[in-house]
Amino acid sequence: MSPLFLSFVDLFWLALQNSRGAELFITLCWFLWTRRNKSRVKEAVMLLEKLSDLAQQYLQEFQQLHGKSAIKQPPKQTIWKSPDSSTLKTNFDDAIFEDLDAIGIGVVVQNSSGEVLAALSEIIPLPSSIVALETIAAQRAVIFLQELGLGSSIFEGDSETSILAIKSQCFHHSLVGHLIKDIMSSVSSLNYFSFSHTCRQGNGLAYALARRARFSFPILVWMESVPSSIHKHFISNFLAIK
């Protein structure tokens, strides 16, 4: 006995039980819908008993044509990229600690060999605007470089919106305009600077330092090293350029 379908959903659910069922079912529905529209405007239509074979043929041809392009390539992993030997790279990030009503800021300065010159982990009160978090971290990164007496760096974070606002010098932005003014004023004293965006994977060490800030109270600085608890992130960066 054929199964009783109480609704279209029941029928579709049955089609899903077969690996090819859903694709064929959707294709057949498309053919039926097209036939209905043609019939409504008095156009010539295919006989119903032929639609199933036609749908299967159409699906098979489509899959043969698009088979190669349909194969998904594994996503390319974003890694930390070293700067040129003439400059440094300063990565920065933030982490929110809702239970402490605070945020952590992580900053790390590395040379072209991936060696850490200095790292910072700092906790500060949660600002009134969440939008400003990454820009605050960028500001702290610039100040940290100046505190170290270093004269040039690429500043890199994983917030595309924040990096774009800084590069565009959005001084009139209602939430971060004053921070961007301070940043541009500070970097003007450097011999060279630039701001770049990376994905979280390429900013792992800075993010780990930001999360480490929960235990900083309020700030910890490491010279030519990073805390052992996040050493694996440093190794990842170091191996990425080898």
N, C-alpha and C positions, 0 to 999 in steps of 0.2 A: 504494500500500500504506500502511495506517495505521502510524504509528510504534509501536514496541514500548516500553512503559514498564516498567522494571524495578522502580520504586518510586513511592510517592506524591510524593517529592521531584522525580523526573523529570517527572511530570505537572504539578506546580506550577511548575517551572522553565519549561515550555513555555507555561503560562498567562501568565507574566510577560513573555513576548516581545511581547505585545500590550498597548497602553496601558490598555484596559478589561478585559483578560483576567483580571488578578488579582482585581479587584473582583467580576466575574461568577463566577469560579471559587469564591471564598470564599462568595458568596451561595448558589451551587448546593450546595456542601458543607453549608451550614447547613440547606438544605431537605432534603437527603438524610438528615442526622443526625436532623432532626425527624421525618421519615417513618419512620426506623428505630425511634425511641423509641415512636411511636404504634403501629407494627406489633407491637412487643414486648408492649404492654399490650392488644392486641386492639382498638384504635380504628380507625376508618375512615381510610384513607390515600389520597393522590392517586396516580393512575397514573404510573409512572415516565416514560413517554414525554411527559407533560405538565409535568414538573418544570422542564425547561429553559426553556420559554416563561414559566412562572410566575416563575422566578427573574429572568429578564430584565425582566419587567413590574414586579416588586417593586423591583429595583434602580433602574429608571428613575424610578419614583414617589418613591423615597427621595431620589434626586439632585435631582429637581425641587423637592422640599419643602425640602431643606437646602442647596440650591445657594448662596444668598446668604450664609448663615452660615458656609459652608465656605470662603469667600474669606478668606485670611489677610491681616490688616492688617500693614503694616510696623511693627516694634517702635518704640515711642516712645523717642527718644534722651534720656537723662538728661543735663542740663546743670547747670553750677554756677549756683546761685541766690544773688543778692546779699542781704545782710541789710538790715534797715531802717536809715534814716539815723542812728538813735539809737545804733546799736551796730556792732560789727565781726564778721567771721567768720574763725575760725582753723581751717583745714583741716590735717589731719595724716595721715600714712601711714607704712608701713614697707616695707622690701625686704630679702630675705635674700640674703647673699653666702656661699654654702656654701664656696667656695674660700678665703675669707678667715676663715671661722669667725666671722662678724660680721653685723650687721644695719645697714641705713641707716635713718635717721629723717628725714622731710621735714615741715617745718611752714611754712605761709605765712599771713600775716595780711593781710586785705583789707577795704576799706571798702565802702560801699553803691554806690560808683561803679565797683567792680572794681579800684581802684588798690591796688598792693601797698605796704603800710607796712613790712613786714619779712619776710624769708624765711630759713629755717635748713636746713642740710644737715649731718647729723652721723652719724658711724659709731661704733658701740659693740660690745663683745664680744657674741657670740651668747648669749642667756640660756638657762638650763637648760630652760625650758618655752617651746615654740613658741606655746602658747595665750596667753601673756602679751604677745606682740609688740605688738599693736595698743593694748593698755592702757598699755604703756610709752611708746608714741608719744603717746598722749593725755596722759599725765603730763608728758612733755617739752613738749607744746604749752602746757599751763597754766603751767609754769615759764617758758617763753619769753615769754609774754604779761606775766608779772610782771616779768621782767628788762627788758622794754621800758617798764615803768611805765604800762601801759594798764589801764583799770579795768573793762572789760566786753567780752564776746565770746560768740558762739555757737561752740562747739567741734564740729567735724564730721569724722567718719571713715567709712570704708566697711566696717567690720566690725560687722554688726548685733549679733552676740553680745556684743562688747566694749561697744558703746554701751548695750545693754540692761542689762548687768551694772553699768555705772557709774550709769545712771539709777535702777536698782533698789537701789543702794548695797549690793551683795552683799559686805559686809565679811567674811563667813565663808567665802567662796570659797577653797578650799585653794591655788589657784595665783595668783589676782590680788587676793584680798581686801586684802592689805597695800597694794597699789598704789592700789586704789580709796579706801582710807582716806586716803592721802597726797593723792590728787587732790581729794577732798572737803574736806580740811583747807585746801588751797591756794586753791580757788575761793571759800571762805567769806569771803575778804578782798576779793573783787571786788564791784563795785556791781551787776553783773548777769552771769549766765552761764546757759547751757543746753547740752545735748548733743544732737546730731542725727545721724541716719544718712543716708548717700547711697550711690549705687552708684559703682563705680570710675570710670565716665565723668564723674561729677560731682566727682571727687576727683583728676583727672588731674595738676594742678599739684603737689599735695603728693606724689603718687606719683613724679613725675619728680624732685622734689627728694630723695626717699628713695633713688632709684637713683643720683642724682648724688653721694650720700654716699660712694660707692666712692673718690672722689678728694678727699675732704674732709680726712682725716688731722689731727685727728679731727673738726673742726667748722669750718664756714664760715657767715657771716651776711651777708646783703645788705640794705641799707636802701633802701627805695623802689625796688627793682629785683629782678630775678631773673637768674641767669646766662644768657648768650646761647644756650647749648646747649639750653635748655628754654623759650626765649621763645615758641615756638609754642603751648605749653600755656597761657601767660598770655594770649596773643591770643585763644585759644578762650574762656577765661573772660570776657575783656573784651567780646568780640563777643556773647556770650550774653545780656548785659543791655542791649544797644543796640537 
